[in-house]
Amino acid sequence: MSTPQLVVHHDKELMAQAAAARLITKIVDAQASRGYASVVLTGGRNGNGLLAALAAAPARDAIDWGRLDLWWGDERYLPEGDPERNVTQAREALLDSVPVDPERVHAMPASDGPFGADVDAAAESYAAELARAAGPENHGAVPTFDVLMLGVGPDTHVASLFPELPAVRETERAVVGVHGAPKPPPTRISLTLPAIRAAREVWLLAAGEDKAQAAAIALSGAGEVQAPAAGAYGRSRTLWLLDAAAASKLPRSLYPPASP
Ligand SMILES: O=C1O[C@H](COP(=O)(O)O)[C@@H](O)[C@H](O)[C@H]1O
């Protein structure tokens, strides 16, 4: 487990731009050292803000888009193309404007696909796709993602792991169907905490006043069942990327010292 590090930006636009720049560097470095990179995307306002900032960054052309695997941390179980699906929003924000290899864009299944209403079977199939991508050098049934990003919800949820629901207690499976999520839509697919923790780096994105309480709770020693964001960490690095509003309720001991 890596201890969370915090970076606080002035506002959410700056946070998105700085996170996009950080992501470009990570991907380019991974591609230089291993030949490819793998990144797990998040939905939500902050995740999509980052993707839009990445689309607008001239340095995005430094990425070899054909040697990048993209996965999702969670998905809203809705029909293909639904505007509320995380993959639909990611396509609009970034993926439609860069030369990704469609074979390497690993979207989670849709509710009008082969599994129909059976979200648990859909989750199992995504777990199988992850397992096929995991090589012998990986530590289990999921690839060692270079970067896994998570938006933090106002209730401390990450991916579709909501406080107290069974999905956040999962210790074996890498992907689960989520039933009865308190945020619409109620039916979702999510990576579990063990799968999240397989990533080299986990980045938690929190911008806006409505995230302040969640960040303070998750970073103050809360349990992961009550505050799922508290259980999200990477093998080598756990990075909280915040704006000043989201950092406003952090205990002083955590908040980085002001510059002189
Ligand atoms: O529903 C979801 O919410 C979270 C957080 O979204 P935000 O809009 O409050 O930032 C997101 O990370 C997750 O992927 C998504 O499905």
The ligand as an ORCA input file, in Angstrom:
! r2SCAN-3c Opt
* xyz 0 1
  O     -21.205      7.908    -11.469
  C     -20.015      8.106    -11.402
  O     -19.537      9.002    -10.499
  C     -18.163      9.104    -10.149
  C     -17.901     10.528     -9.652
  O     -18.437     11.448    -10.568
  P     -18.439     13.016    -10.335
  O     -19.280     13.590    -11.446
  O     -19.054     13.269     -8.973
  O     -17.014     13.477    -10.403
  C     -17.301      8.684    -11.305
  O     -15.974      8.641    -10.922
  C     -17.755      7.331    -11.853
  O     -16.892      6.877    -12.863
  C     -19.108      7.496    -12.399
  O     -19.665      6.331    -12.957
*
